[in-house]
Amino acid sequence: MAEEQEILFGTGDLFIVTEEDDGSGTMVEVETKIGLSNGEAALNIEYETVDVRGDKNNKLLKVFKTSENITFNAGIITYDLKEIGNFLDSKFTEDEVEGTRKLELGGDFKVNVNKLKFVHYKEDGKTITMTMHKATNVAGLEWTFNNEEATSFPFEFRLMHDSEKNNTVEIVEEI
């Protein structure tokens, strides 16, 4: 019998993962930190089902899953403007001469799909890593500037099935 374990998600690092040529023609994964979660990270899985009933007392004979909706929510307290632009309908530019970074938002109506990785650090120093192969931000962007309390940027990602990996999310826990 497996030992029961309690896992408290929350704080951790959120990365966007891209594939790049390492210079020798080999593609390698590159993780770029988007920001630090403030303790509001959550993976949500919802199913829609249909019940099949029959027999003489209309007993439940079978349950079929007809659809699933998987989302990942994270409140980010630090950010990289360029990487946040990857979640939005946006254009990022950096001008070293002027000393500015600019993120222009809206107007293109494209939906960006990214590979995400969330790494939660357990109290014993080991990690729980969630790899989300195809994620798109469905929450838009809400930035509040408040001097009285820390600001969190809430993101909600809808996760899509990856036919190559044959899953939507992969969770790996170090033991």
Secondary structure, DSSP 8 states (H G I E B T S, - for coil): ----------EEEEEEEEEEE-SSS-EEEEEEEEEEEES--EEEEEEEEEEEEETTTTEEEEEEEEEEEEEEEEEESS--HHHHGGGSSEEEEEETTTTEEEEEE-SS-----EEEEEEEE-TTS-EEEEEEEEEEE-S-------SSS---EEEEEEE--BTTTTBSEEEEE--
